[in-house]
Amino acid sequence: MIDQYLLRYFLAVAETGNFSRAAKRVSVTQPTLSAGIAKLERELGVRLFDRDRQGVALTPAGSRFLVRARRIAAEYEHALVELSEVTDPTLLRLGVLNTIPVRLVESWLEEHRALGSGEALELLDGSERDVTERLERGRIDLALTVVRPHHSRFHPEVLARERYMMVLPRDHPLANESEVLAEHLARDRMALRRHCEALPEINRFFVTRGVRPRFVLKTTSDERVLAVARSGIGVGMMPECFAEPSVRLVPVKDFELTREIGLLHAGDAQVSQARASPFIAIVRRHYGRA
């Protein structure tokens, strides 16, 4: 294994083209630098520099090694920066699925702040793929997201099961029905949630029933979909957690798809962290899993 200081010496000489200037850059004497370069060349078994009175120049082998050396040095510096970041033992890094209503997250944050627990939060808002990838890379501790069968490696904890329902204006002719038929919505303008994790299944369901919606909105904002429904100019399909007094959510006959919302943990340590987290306790209480 090559010592890190030898890489520093090599890069200094390669970038300055002079042993004297390189020695000053890395704060060592020129003999020390020269000895270090000689040691590196012995370890690699190649000559890295051609030396003459005008200075030094990289050999072909040295030029090839320079590419690798810069990459190694950059990774090393990046690792040092990450390790030097202050880690608060009470910090909870939580990924939150972006199709969990903003009003819910807001209420949890308000309750958490009122507790004064001292727990620091770092929330990542993202798609299902975003939060699971961050969890896999260790960038977050937990994810509050859709739980899938292939998530077993993340120690899943299911908190709720939700139906997908049609969100209608309060004065819609079908607003007070116990369920609606897809065919009865054929004349309505639709607000399409482009970020919906169930979008392919929803599209297939309507297409197989001969319903090809006309769209009033295509968006990645759930709030805009609700605004369309509140204004009375369109309808949409949303998880039932978006129910609010200003709109009506009605089941669609024969559309049985549900989603499971829960916690995914990066490892055993994060399972323990979740048990002790005041914020996660609030989330569990909301879902009736305290």
Secondary structure by P-SEA (a helix, b strand, c coil): cccaaaaaaaaaaaaaccaaaaaaaacccaaaaaaaaaaaaaaaccccccccccbbbbcaaaaaaaaaaaaaaaaaaaaaaaaaccccccccbbbbcccccaaaaaaaaaaaaaacccbbbbbbbbcaaaaaaaaaaccccccccccccccccccccccbbbbbbbbbcccccccccccccccccccccccccccccaaaaaaaaaaaaccccccccccccaaaaaaaaaaccbbbbbccccccccbbbbbcccccbbbbbbbbbccaaaaaaaaacaaaaaaaaaaccc
